[in-house]
Amino acid sequence: MAAHRKPRHLSAGGGRARKAATLALAGVATATVFDGSGHAAPDPTPAQVKAEVDTLYREAEAATEQYNGAKEKADQARKRLGLLQDEAARKEERLNSEREALGASAAAQYRSGGLDPAVQLALSDDPDAFLDSAAFAERAGDRQSAAVTRVRGRLREIERLRGSARVELAALSSRRAELERHKATIDGKLTSARRLLARLTAEDRARLSGPATGNATPMTVAAAPNARAAAAVSYARQKLGSPYVWGATGPDAFDCSGLMQAAYRAAGVALPRTTYAQIDTGRRVSRDALRPGDLVFFYSGISHVGLYIGDGRMIHAPNPSAPVRVAPIDQMPFAGATRVV
C-alpha cells in the first residue's frame, strides 16, 4: 500500500510544480505586456487612415443632408406656427371688439327696463316718434342677433387655429429632436475623423487633403448654355478656397448642397436645401450630355453634389478637410445629374 501511496504523492507534487511554472510564465507574459515589450497593434498606414476618414466624411455628409432636410422642415413648421398665431391674434382682437359692442348693447337694454312696447306706446308723448324708434329697435335686434352669430363663428375659428397651432408646435418639437440626433451623429463622425488624422504627420495630412485651393492649375470653363447657368458657375468660381462647414449656405462657408443653393440663388433661381431634393429639380441629364451649370450627384444615397463646369470637372465643397475646389467628377461614384435651367 505504501508503494502505491508514494507515486500518488509524487504526482500531486508534480502537478503543483507544473501549476507554479504555468503561473510564473503567465506572470512573465503579463509583465511583458505591461512593460510595453509585447506586440502592439501596428499604426495604420496613411492609405488606411484616408480610407477610414473618407468613410467617416461620407457618413457625416449623409447625416448633414438629413440635418439640412430636418432643419428646412423645422423652419417651415416654425413659419406656419407664426402665421397661425398671427391670424389667431387678429381674430381675437376682432372678437374682443364685437364682444364689447354686444356688452354695451346688453347694458343699454337693461337700463331701458325692457318695458312692453304697448305700454311704451301708451305712455309716449310722441307716438309717431316711438313707432319709428320701435322699428329701429327691431332692426337693432336683428343686427344684435347677427353679431352674436359672428362672435360664435369667431370663437370656432380661433379654436380651429389654436388646434392647428398645437399640431405645428408638436411637429416643430419633433423636428428639433431630429436635428439634435443628426447633429450628434455628425459631430461624432467628424470627431473620429479628426482623431485619425491627428495620428498622421503634417506632411501626410497635407498629402491627403490635396492642394490648398484645389485650383493650382489654370482653370478653363466651357461656355454655359444660358446666362443663369453662367451666373451660377461664376459664383462658384468666386468661392474657391472657401471652407467647408456642415449646414452652411454661404456667403463665407458652405457644405456641398449649400454651395449649389447659394450659386443658383445668385443666378436668381431657388433650389431646395438638400441633395436628395436638388436632384429632382429641373430635368435629369445623362453623364455624356453634361453642360456647365448642371448639378452632378454622387453615391447611392445621393449624399454629395457638385456644379459641373465642363471637361469632366466640377466645383464642389468636399468635406471639413478641404475647401471649395475643382475636382474631376470621376473622383466619386457618379449617381446622376440634373439641369436646373
Disulfide bonds with the S-S distance in Angstrom:
none
